[in-house]
Amino acid sequence: MNLEYWINTTFSLLNWLFFHTIYGMLGVAILVYLLFRDLRKTFPRFPEPALVAGLVFLVGVGTLPSVPRYQFHNEMLKWIPQSEDSATWVASTSRWRSMTEPLTWVNPPIGAVTVIWPQTLRQTGGPQTPKLTLFENRFYEWTTRYGEKPAESLVDADCVQSTIRYTRPDESGILRPVTPSPVKMIAREKDWYCEHDWSREHAWSWEKEALLRTCGKACQVLAIEYTRRDEEPSDPVSTRAADQAFGAKKCADKEMTPVQIMRKWWSRGSKYSTRHWMVLCARPH
């Protein structure tokens, strides 16, 4: 066994003891009690050991279990601006309070975030004449909740009929419809998919970006689909640069310039996550 293994194991044990149980603070309270008991023999004016130990215990169990919640909260605060800068829309942000965690009563942390983005482009035509066209009424929905795995869905929303259908990956990563046929929308779904002004997201199309940022007036545009396997499925932020670099190499292999990269799907395994991506490459005519 190497040193790194024992360090990771020790930190995992301490994390479990202090953040997920009361045993860690109970042990600290016992040590405080014993310390003040011995000190009181020399300094009789010291506070009662039981009083100090009880106060330390109450403060610890009232704050430490909330630390992972606020870590999640900070991760979401970093991630949300990145989403708003792309073609995604932050549809919902929920803050949660816990009756057993007093720290959350005053400043409840973010407990869940839902983002939606339209599946704006698909590649049609032959390999020599690729063309990008828009999908109609199709969206991706991605929700991350504290303490849970992120949930992703492919959504087909019919705002004329007010029906909706979700497709989600099963345990093996295969996409399967949640219902055999579309069902009636609820009020929240109507607000998200029908009432929201998607013109901004559609205006931010890869084709427009290619024309404005890379080509000026005209260019050849090619969409390349690819996958990446990642060993950090719990941290979507830390792998962003790696995903972009991998997608950029796909363009460079074809002597083209990357314009934008979008994640199409993200399926999870026991250790790895498989990211399904599309990169838009451009070359001036």
DRENBA-757780 format. One record per atom (N, C-alpha, C): x, y, z. Coordinates in steps of 0.02 Angstrom, whole numbers, plus 50000, padded with zeros to 5 digits. Layout:
// residues N
XYZ
...
//
This chain:
// residues 285
500424994050000
500005000050000
500445006350000
500315011149955
500725017149953
500445022549999
500855027750007
500675033250052
500045036850029
499985037849963
499405041449936
498755037849954
498775031149951
498175027249967
497965028550040
498455028350086
498285029250156
498055036450171
498345041250136
498135048250145
497405049050122
497245046350063
496565046850038
496075043150082
496285037350108
495845033550152
495715037350217
496245040550244
496175044350306
495705050250296
495795053950241
495355059650228
494635057550217
494535051850185
493855049350174
493535047550241
493925044450285
493655042550351
493485048750392
493935053750391
493805059950429
493205063650400
493155063650334
492585066850302
491935063650324
491925057050327
491325053350348
491175054750422
491685054650464
491585055550535
491315062450552
491585067650522
491415074450542
490835077450502
490765075650438
490265078850396
489625074750387
489665068250402
489075063950390
488845060250453
489205060850508
488995057750570
489145062550628
488915060750688
489075064750748
489665061950786
489935056350762
490465053050800
491105057050803
491265060650748
491865064650748
491845070050801
491295073950803
491225079150853
491145076350923
490865070350929
490815067150995
491505065651022
491945063150978
492635061850999
492995068251019
492895073650980
493205080050997
492935082551064
492285081951075
491985084251138
492275080351198
492385073951189
492675069851243
493395072251258
493775073651205
494465076051216
494465082851251
493995087351232
493935093851264
493755093051338
493295088451351
493095087151420
493685084851462
494075080051436
494655077551473
495175082951483
495275087251432
495765092551437
495565097551491
494935099751491
494725104751540
494675101651610
494545095251613
494525092051679
495215092251711
495735090751672
496415091051698
496635098151713
496445102851669
496635109751680
496305112651743
495695110351757
495325113051814
495645110951880
496035105551878
496385103451939
496925108551957
497215111651905
497735116751916
497445123651920
496925124951880
496595131551878
495855130751895
495685130951959
495005129551981
494475134251950
494685140051925
494205144751898
494015143151825
494325138251796
494135136351728
493405134051727
493045134951669
492345132851665
492265125351675
491655123451690
491505116351699
491675112551636
492035107051640
492225103151580
491625100851540
491095098751575
490505096251539
490175101951500
490165108051528
489865113751494
490245115451430
490905115751434
491315117351375
491255111951322
491295105651344
491245100151296
490575100051262
490035101351300
489375101551271
489295107151220
489585112951235
489545118551188
489925117051124
490525114151130
490915112351071
490535107251028
490225102451061
489855097351025
489265100350987
488885104751020
488295107750988
488495112150928
489025116050936
489255120350881
489485116050822
489845110650837
490095106350784
489545102850745
489075099750781
488545096150746
488055100850712
488055107350732
487615112150700
487915115350638
488565114550627
488885117750569
489235112850521
489605108050547
490005103750503
489595099750452
489015096950470
488635093250420
488415097550360
488405104150369
488195108550314
488755110350267
489385108850285
489945110750243
489905107750173
489745101250164
489685098650095
489145102150055
488605104350088
488075107950052
488345114550023
488745118050063
489015124350040
489575123449989
489915117749992
490405116249939
490045115249873
489485111649875
489075110849815
488815117649791
488595121749838
488355128449823
488885132449785
489505132349809
490045136049776
490205133349707
490175126649699
490295123649634
489765126049584
489145126449606
488615128849561
488695136249544
488915140149591
489035147249578
489575148249525
490065143749524
490585144149472
490325141649405
489885136649408
489665133449346
489115137349310
488665140549348
488105144049318
488315149449268
488805153749284
489005158749234
489275155649169
489605149949174
489855146649114
489265144349071
488725142149103
488145139949066
487805145849031
487755151449067
487415157249039
487805160348981
488455159048977
488855161648922
488785157548859
488485151648864
488405147248806
487685147448783
487465142248748
486795142048721
486295139148770
486485138348833
486045135348883
485675140748923
485135138748954
484735143248994
484635140049063
484795143649116
484695141249184
483955142049200
483585136649195
482855136849202
482635137149275
483025134049320
482805133649389
483405133049435
483395136849489
483895136249543
483525135949609
483615130449645
483255129449708
483745129849767
483525133149819
483915133449882
483545129249934
483925125249970
483635120550017
483825122150089
483345121350133
483475121650205
483385114750235
483755113350287
483695107050322
483525108350395
483005105150420
482795106350489
483325104250539
483765099650520
484275097150566
484945100850558
484965105850513
485585109450502
485455116950510
485555119650570
485385126750584
485735131750539
486325130050514
486695134650471
486295136250407
485895131550384
485515132550322
484885136650334
484695137750396
484095141750409
484195149050390
484795151550401
484935158650389
485095159850315
485555155850288
485765156750219
485725150050182
485135148250158
485065141650126
485495141050064
485875135650057
486295134849998
485905132249938
486195132849879
485895130049819
485885122549825
485295119649814
485215112449819
485105109049753
484885112749702
484765109749637
484765115149583
485025113349525
485045117949468
484825114049406
484375117049367
484155114049305
484315118749248
484675116149198
484825120049138
484525116549078
484335120549028
484025118048967
484375121348908
484475117648856
484725120648794
484405117148735
484265120848682
483955117748622
484465113748584
484235108248555
484655104448510
484615107948443
485055112748435
484965117548381
485185114948313
485695110548311
485985108748247
486035101248237
485945099248175
486085092348156
486425092548088
486815087448074
487175087248011
486775083347961
486685086147902
486345082747847
486785083147785
486575079647734
486975079847672
487535074647674
487895074247620
488435069447615
489075071947645
489595067647647
490225069647678
490575075347640
490445075947575
490755081247536
490365087847540
489735087347557
489315093447560
488925093547626
489275093747683
488915093847747
488515100347756
487955099647790
487515105347802
487225104847871
487165110447905
486885110647972
486185113447970
485705109747999
485015112048001
484765111848073
484205115248086
483945115748153
483465110048169
483505107548231
482985103248258
482415107748282
481815105348277
481245109148302
480975105848365
480865110048417
480535107848478
480895102148514
481555101948508
481935096748544
482455100248588
482495097848650
482925101148699
483295095848740
483825098148772
484165094248824
484015097448891
483865093348941
483745095749009
484245092249055
484595096149095
485115093349140
485005096249210
484895091849259
484765093849327
485275090549373
485595094649414
486045091949465
485785093849533
485745088949578
485495089949646
486035087849695
486055091249751
486545089649803
486445082449825
487005078749827
486995071949852
486725066849803
486575068849740
486305064349690
486705064849626
486645059649584
486955059949519
486555064649474
486895068449430
486525072749383
486045068649340
485475071549326
484965068249285
484905072049219
484955068349164
484905071449098
484325068449059
484025072649017
483465070548977
483495073748909
483275070048859
483135072848793
482385074148791
482185080348776
481485082348783
481215084348715
480645081448696
480265083448637
479635086948661
479595093448650
479035097448675
478615099848616
477975098348619
477495100648568
477065106048599
477235112348585
476875117948617
476185119048586
476065116448527
475405117048495
474915112348529
475125106048539
474695101148571
474765101148647
475245105048673
475395105248745
475575098348773
475975094748734
476205088148756
476965088048759
477225083348797
477945082848806
478145075548814
478765074048794
479015067148801
479745067448820
479925063448871
480615063248896
480935056648875
481565057148856
481975051248842
482585051648886
482715046348924
483265046448972
483675040048964
484325040348981
484745034348976
484595029549034
484585023049018
484505018049071
485185016649103
485235011449144
485855010049180
486435008449133
486275005949073
486805004349025
486975010148980
486615015848988
486745021748947
486335022148884
485895017348872
485475017348812
484875021948824
484725026248775
484165030948781
483505027248773
483055028348820
482395025148818
481855030248836
481285030048801
480745034648819
480475033248889
480335038548926
480055037748993
479325035448989
478955037948939
478265036048929
478195033448857
477725028748845
477645026048778
477415031248727
477085036548751
476835041748706
476875048448742
476845054048706
476875060648739
476305061548789
476445065248843
475935066648895
475825074148899
475295076148933
475125083248940
475645086848981
475805092948960
476285096948997
475975099549062
476395100449112
476185103849173
476395111249166
476195115449213
476315122649207
477055124249202
477465120749242
478185122149241
478485120649173
478275115149142
478535113349076
478325118249023
477705120849028
477485125948980
477905132248986
478055134149049
478475140049059
479165139049029
479455133249040
480135132049017
480185131448942
479745127448912
479845125648842
479415129648793
478875132648817
478435136248771
478425143748783
478445145848846
478405153048862
479085156448859
479615152648870
480285155748869
480465157948798
480785163648792
481005166248728
481665162948709
481635158148663
482225154348643
482595157748586
482375163748567
482685167148509
483425168548523
483605170248587
484295171648603
484715165348593
484475159648618
484855153448612
484915151248539
484365152048501
484405150148431
484845154948391
484825161348411
485245166248376
485985164648386
486135161848445
486825159748459
486925152848427
486905152548363
486995146148328
487725145348308
487935139248303
488625138048283
488765140848214
488265140448169
488375142748102
488505150348102
488125153948142
488215161148146
488905162848176
489085159148229
489745160248259
490305158948208
490205153748167
490715152248117
490795157948068
490235160748046
490265166147997
490565172448027
490375174148089
490575180448118
491285180248146
491465174748178
492095174548215
492665171748174
492515167248128
493055163648094
493105165548020
492545165847987
492555166347915
492415173247887
492115177647927
491955184147901
491315183947860
491355181747797
490755181747755
490525174647737
490995170247724
490795163547703
491325158547724
491105152447737
491585147247756
491265140447748
491675135447752
491435128547753
491365126447826
490785123547844
490645121647912
490545114147916
490865111047965
490815103747973
490705102148046
490195098148061
490055095848129
490315088848138
490725087748189
491035081248202
490795078848270
490505072948272
490285069848335
490845065448361
490935065448427
491455061248457
491275059948530
491655055548563
491545053948634
492195054448672
492135055848736
492715055848781
492515052148844
492985048248871
492885044948935
493275048648988
492955049649045
493255053949096
493245050449163
493775051549203
493825048349269
493565052749325
493275058449309
493005062849360
492265064349346
491835059349348
491135060449330
490765065149376
491025066449436
490675070749484
490855078149476
491315079749431
491545086649426
491515088949353
490935091349329
490885093349259
491295099549242
491475103549293
491835109749279
492565108249264
492885103749302
493605102749296
493795099749229
493335096549194
493505093149131
493345097349070
493105103449079
492895107649023
493475109048975
494055110849003
494635112448961
494865106348922
494865100548955
495085094448922
494615092648864
493965093548875
493475092048822
493575096748763
493695103148777
493795107948723
494435106448684
494965104648720
495605103048687
495525096948643
495155091948667
495055085848628
494645087448565
494125091448573
493715093348516
494105097548466
494535102048491
494935106248447
495415102048406
495675096648435
496125092248398
495755088848340
495105087248351
494715084248298
494685088948237
494625095448251
494615100348196
495295100848164
495825101148206
496505101948180
496695096148135
496445090048152
496595084248110
496335085148039
495815089148031
495525090447965
495735097247938
496255100147971
496525106647950
495985111947951
495565111748003
495035116648012
495105119948080
494715125148091
494735128948154
494125127448196
494205125848261
493615124748303
493235131248316
492585131048311
492165136848324
491805136148390
491495130448401
491145129348464
491065121848475
490985120148539
490915113148559
490315112548604
489895107548594
489315106548636
489265099248657
489115098248721
489005091448746
488315089248724
488265083448692
487615080848670
487315076348723
487745072448757
487485067848808
488045065948855
487855063648915
488355061848965
488085055849003
488345049948987
488125043849021
488655041749071
488445038449125
488895036749180
488975029249186
489575027449207
489705020549228
489895020549301
490135014749326
490315014349396
490935018749412
491385019249364
491995023149375
492065028949325
491855027749263
491955032549210
491295035749190
491345041549160
490785044549125
490975045049052
490495043649008
490615044248936
490255050348911
490645055148884
490365061448861
490285061148785
489685062448763
489545062648691
489525069948670
489965071748623
490065078648605
489995079748530
489895085948511
489945088048441
490365094448438
490845094548393
491245100548384
491105103348315
491045109848310
490945113148246
491615115748221
491825113448163
492445115548132
492295120048072
492725124848059
492605129448003
493245130647965
493165131747899
493725133447856
493485138547805
493825144347800
493615149247750
493645146347679
493165148247638
493175146047568
493755149147532
//
